[in-house]
């Protein structure tokens, strides 16, 4: 069973992602911001992280930098309401960039692709 | 010797000397008395003019001594002229008659027999000679006085004559009639130099002497040498001539010649000559006066005319200043040229210089179309008698009338390259032309430029004949219209209807006026340009406002969109979860589906909005439009297959590439095809054509997308690319504005062929990459 760490400051979104991804058969852990995500990284040891960008305490960009320092090859999917960073951030450090959307099909497919489950 | 008879002789001599009898009678009687007294065989009084030069009498006259012929005289035979020999009778006395100032001749007493003169006789004869000298002297004085008096009277008469009039023609006549009366001449000729040509022209003549072949030659000689000439001929066949230059100060005005004295012999003497010189001088002064007067009055006339011209110019300029409207200024100008109180031409036509095309374009014309119309206009004007300013003011409020002439001229375009054409030459040489065409074809000047110019039939260009029309050969003039330092057009004027000749002066006035009008036109053009610029500025300003609106919208929408997106994810996401939980037959299934669809719609709107307002930089590279279209179609094809939509694709071979942003173009075409899909409501045919295009030497590639939807409401057509435009029954959305924005940022052109009720074809044309690029690319 693959483990996914969902990082988002909005509780309803965390809840939705958890429900949907667990239904897909993933073990899901949640974090409210970048800092909490970094804390949970060491003991949860996720196979993939979905990371929101705009968050209090520590934003997704900062968190992504820190994660890359610790786990070079851990797949990170940036999930943001902001579409305009898509091109920059996919090439820079994340493995995928998804503009948040009610239809999670794209997210699920991306996660599967990155985890090699097809 | 008888002393008493000698006394008697002297007494009778004294009596005769003071007698009132004519001189000739008195002298005859005196000679008779002397002859009687001395019993002489011959008794003569020889006048000085009877003496022959070189004769001994002349010598004797110079010596002033008497000669007593008493026997052998010892006179040298060679010194005696043959006609003098008969005086040398055996006895004679020759006594010079001397007055106070001059020599009056000899008293001669001849005797057939030799005799000696006693001393008493000699004394008596000397006394008689002295008395005779005195008589002749006093007679001479008397004649002199009479002559002086008559000359003075004559000069006075001339003086009165020449000052009596300033009219030159009258003056000439007076001078000649008075002069010939004074000089007792049978006729005369007065010549005055024409300043312009330098020729001597006969101003007045008496007695037909101007027909004399010598007359002109003599006059010329006298004029150029400025010396009077006296030429006496004895006899009837040739005339005596007296000619003097008309000198006043340094100026020589002409010559005054008189012919044939009425006396016998018909000769003039030095006194006549002097008198003529005086007369000529007097005459010259009078002529000078008259000429000065003439000049002054013609100058005054000129000034008056100029003043009138200036006031006309002023009125016209004032009218021209009332407007900056280009058309109106042209109309005012041409009307001013044709107004009787203005410049008074019959018709005026304007050709403006088209610098871009290098042509003269007929712009406007004013003038009656027919002689009848011209007559009516002139009648109406002469009845109204309005001042110029009033007429002009009236004009500036009326609109140009659509005359035939106006439309004829508007249709004319003359290439400047046709240097034969007078109009072209007016521009190229920058001067006016006054073309005086004879009324008949033989005399025409060949101005035909060879081009099919409609002017040929109107303006006497020989082209008219070649075109087989019946041209009215007539006079016209052209004047360049000057703007700031350059010719901006040509004004053509004519007097077609009244056939008044056009003078240089008319043209100078027209030039003056057209210079002013040129400035007004130049100003109007500048004003028009200014207005255009102002309009552009206004457009740019509104564009800027639009742009500002857009960026404000961009900022606002980006903030709002992001804030809305998160809750939408939750709403939509949970709606999906609910949808899965709810059994198919439950009504909640539909409710949740509606929530899902609406959330998707809101998400799409947000996406479009962010895309439209964001100025994403283009990532340009060489792209194949065909690939982009194919990929776009594959993205949307599931929608087509859901409904009943057929897709027909026609791609030409060897399509050129374009330079563009692959993703943005894909986005643009996605929006366009999606729009067509929406329009067809799930049923119809979508045709996609792609082909290369050559235009004006450049290569393009064209995309045509044709749908069979309902078409666009013509009312909305011009708003389909407006992001804020919407109607109640159609929400156009941002799809087409985004499409438009992306295509135009790629220098693409969009045309819309709208067929309401049938469908729409969007035609998009991109500049193609050049062939060399293609090769480069294919090599790589």
Interface residues (C-beta under 8 A of the other chain):
Chain A: X10 X12 X13 X16 X19 X20 X54 X81 X82 X83 X84 X99 X100 X101 X102 X103 X104
Chain B: X558 X561 X562 X563 X565 X566 X567 X568 X569 X570 X571 X572 X573 X574 X575 X576 X577 X596 X599 X600 X603 X607 X610 X611 X614 X616
